[in-house]
Amino acid sequence: MFYVLEGTLAVTVGDETVDPPAGASVCVPPGTPHTFSNHPPECGGVFSRAVHNVGLG
């Protein structure tokens, strides 16, 4: 999960690229290739949180 804190980022998830604005989030399914970059000259800020499902038992 990526949360865009400021600026605008290009987030690629699999074969799709989106440009979420500040305040938006992007969910990345487990095992999916992904990357992000900022749009110069504006700096972008992002918070990334990895959530893993762990089987119990």
C-alpha positions in Angstrom: 0.0 0.0 0.0 1.4 3.4 -1.0 0.0 6.6 0.5 0.9 9.8 -1.4 1.8 12.4 1.2 2.7 15.3 -1.1 3.3 16.1 -4.8 2.3 13.7 -7.5 3.9 10.3 -8.1 3.8 7.8 -11.0 3.0 4.4 -9.5 3.3 1.4 -11.7 1.5 -1.8 -10.5 2.0 -4.7 -13.0 1.4 -3.2 -16.4 -0.7 -0.2 -15.3 0.7 3.2 -14.4 -1.4 5.8 -12.4 -0.6 9.3 -11.2 -2.3 9.5 -7.7 -2.3 13.0 -6.2 -1.5 13.9 -2.6 -4.0 12.2 -0.2 -4.5 9.2 -2.5 -3.5 5.6 -1.9 -2.6 2.7 -4.2 -3.0 -0.9 -3.2 -0.5 -3.4 -4.6 -1.6 -7.1 -4.6 0.9 -9.5 -3.1 3.5 -10.7 -5.5 2.7 -8.0 -8.1 5.7 -6.1 -9.6 5.6 -2.5 -8.7 7.6 0.8 -8.6 7.1 4.5 -8.1 8.8 7.8 -9.2 8.2 11.5 -8.7 7.3 14.0 -11.4 10.1 16.6 -11.5 10.6 19.4 -10.8 8.1 18.8 -7.9 9.2 16.5 -5.1 6.9 13.8 -4.0 6.5 12.1 -0.7 5.2 8.6 -0.1 4.5 6.3 2.8 4.6 2.6 2.1 3.2 0.0 4.3 3.6 -3.7 3.8 0.9 -6.0 5.2 1.6 -9.7 5.1 -1.0 -12.4 5.7 0.5 -15.1 7.9 -1.3 -18.4 8.4 -1.8 -19.4 12.0 -2.0 -23.0 13.0 
